[in-house]
């Protein structure tokens, strides 16, 4: 069973692409969702984050608040790297555990990792095949703003901290451009799936 990475910057449509892969019979490991679970449940991770970023990330109850953590962690590249260095090893470990479990169950055609930072984190070294969902900035910004949980400035700051599509495309096995409708994206993913997998 292949380990396939689907990556792309904020607002690129990688999660929509992963949803299509799920419909086509793949298991989806959502790295961003796993990071949130690890942050909320892993005491060692919480301690390391507080040691690194201090009390600025805590709410009144002394618990790490994701919005406060994001504000601190995404202010510059160094802070972002520190946060990723704390959480990513746990994501890698969980990915391997989940892959072994899914492989034994033998119910899925592929194991797909949906992750924005596949290259930045070095996760690409754990994967067999990587698909980049590339998209023009105006479309990415529009999609991210539609979610309503980040301001335009927050979105642009996070985009600045991620590798560009050009950098990612050089290391990807396959690039799908998502500058149209969701139906067009679904057709492109389905075509890739039928031809390549």
C-alpha positions in Angstrom: 0.0 0.0 0.0 1.5 3.3 -1.1 2.0 6.2 1.2 0.9 9.2 -0.8 1.3 12.8 0.4 -1.1 15.5 -0.7 0.3 19.0 0.1 -0.3 22.6 -0.8 -0.2 26.0 0.9 -3.0 27.5 2.9 -6.2 27.7 0.8 -4.8 25.6 -2.0 -7.6 23.0 -1.9 -5.5 20.1 -0.6 -8.2 19.0 1.8 -10.8 19.0 -1.0 -8.4 16.9 -3.0 -8.0 14.5 -0.1 -11.7 14.2 0.2 -11.8 13.1 -3.5 -9.1 10.6 -2.8 -11.2 9.2 0.1 -14.2 8.8 -2.2 -11.9 6.8 -4.6 -10.9 4.4 -1.8 -7.9 5.9 0.0 -7.4 6.2 3.8 -6.8 9.8 4.8 -4.4 10.7 7.5 -5.0 14.4 8.2 -1.7 15.7 9.7 -3.1 19.1 10.7 -6.0 17.4 12.6 -3.5 15.0 14.3 -1.4 18.0 15.4 -4.4 19.4 17.2 -5.2 16.2 18.9 -1.5 15.8 20.0 -1.5 19.4 21.3 -4.6 18.8 23.4 -3.7 15.4 24.8 0.1 15.1 25.0 1.4 16.5 28.3 5.0 16.4 27.1 4.2 18.5 24.0 2.3 21.0 26.2 5.2 21.3 28.6 7.7 21.8 25.7 5.5 24.4 24.1 5.2 26.4 27.4 9.0 26.1 28.0 9.6 27.4 24.5 6.9 30.2 24.2 6.1 31.0 27.8 2.8 32.0 29.4 1.7 34.1 26.4 0.1 30.9 24.9 -2.0 30.1 28.0 -5.6 31.1 28.7 -6.9 32.1 32.2 -7.1 28.5 33.3 -3.5 27.8 32.4 -4.3 25.7 29.4 -2.7 26.3 25.9 -5.1 28.3 23.7 -4.7 27.5 20.0 -5.4 31.0 18.9 -2.7 32.5 21.3 -0.3 29.8 20.3 -0.9 30.5 16.6 -0.4 34.3 17.1 3.0 33.6 18.7 4.1 30.7 16.5 3.3 32.3 13.2 4.9 35.6 13.9 8.1 34.6 12.2 10.0 31.6 10.7 12.0 30.9 13.8 8.9 30.6 16.1 7.2 28.4 13.5 10.2 26.1 13.2 10.4 25.7 17.0 6.7 24.7 17.2 7.0 22.2 14.3 10.1 20.7 15.9 8.1 20.0 19.0 5.0 18.5 17.3 6.2 16.9 14.1 8.0 13.9 15.6 4.8 12.9 17.3 2.8 13.2 14.0 5.4 11.0 12.3 5.1 8.4 15.0 1.3 8.4 14.8 1.4 8.2 11.0 3.5 5.1 11.2 1.3 3.5 13.8 -1.8 4.3 11.8 -0.3 3.0 8.5 0.6 -0.3 10.1 -2.9 -0.7 11.4 -4.5 0.2 8.1 -2.2 -2.1 6.2 -3.2 -5.0 8.3 -6.9 -4.2 7.9 -6.4 -4.2 4.1 -9.6 -2.2 3.4 -8.0 0.7 1.5 -6.2 1.1 -1.8 -3.8 3.8 -0.5 -2.7 5.6 2.6 -2.9 9.4 1.9 -1.3 12.0 4.2 -3.0 15.4 4.0 -0.4 17.9 5.2 0.5 21.5 4.5 4.1 21.2 5.7 5.1 17.8 4.1 8.3 19.3 2.7 9.0 21.8 5.5 8.8 19.1 8.1 10.8 16.5 6.2 7.8 14.2 6.1 8.4 13.7 2.4 11.2 11.3 3.3 8.5 9.0 4.9 6.3 8.9 1.7 6.4 7.1 -1.6 4.7 9.7 -3.8 3.8 13.4 -3.4 1.1 15.4 -5.1 1.1 19.1 -4.9 -2.1 21.0 -5.2 -1.0 24.4 -6.6 -3.1 27.5 -6.7 -2.8 31.2 -7.5 -2.6 33.5 -4.5 -5.9 35.2 -5.2 -7.8 31.9 -5.1 -6.0 30.7 -2.0 -6.7 33.9 -0.2 -10.4 33.8 -1.2 -10.8 30.2 0.0 -9.0 30.9 3.3 -11.0 34.0 4.0 -14.3 32.1 3.3 -13.5 29.8 6.3 -13.8 32.9 8.5 -11.3 31.9 11.2 -8.4 34.0 10.0 -7.9 37.6 9.0 -6.3 38.6 5.6 -3.1 39.6 7.4 -3.0 36.3 9.4 -3.4 34.3 6.1 -0.7 36.2 4.3 1.7 35.8 7.2 1.2 32.1 7.3 1.5 31.8 3.5 4.9 33.7 3.8 6.1 31.1 6.3 5.3 28.2 3.9 7.4 27.1 0.9 6.2 28.5 -2.4 4.4 26.4 -5.0 7.5 26.7 -7.2 9.7 25.3 -4.4 7.3 22.5 -3.7 6.7 21.6 -7.4 10.4 20.9 -7.9 10.2 18.1 -5.2 6.7 16.8 -6.0 6.0 13.8 -8.2 2.8 15.3 -9.6 1.3 18.8 -9.6 -2.4 19.5 -10.0 -3.4 23.2 -10.5 -6.5 24.2 -8.6 -7.6 27.5 -10.1 -11.1 26.6 -11.1 -14.2 24.9 -9.6 -14.3 22.0 -7.1 -15.8 19.9 -9.9 -12.7 20.6 -12.1 -10.4 19.7 -9.1 -12.4 16.4 -8.6 -11.9 15.5 -12.3 -8.2 16.2 -12.2 -7.7 14.1 -9.0 -9.8 11.3 -10.5 -7.8 11.4 -13.7 -4.5 11.2 -11.7 -5.9 8.3 -9.6 -6.9 6.3 -12.6 -3.8 6.9 -14.6 -1.1 6.8 -11.9 -2.3 4.5 -9.1 
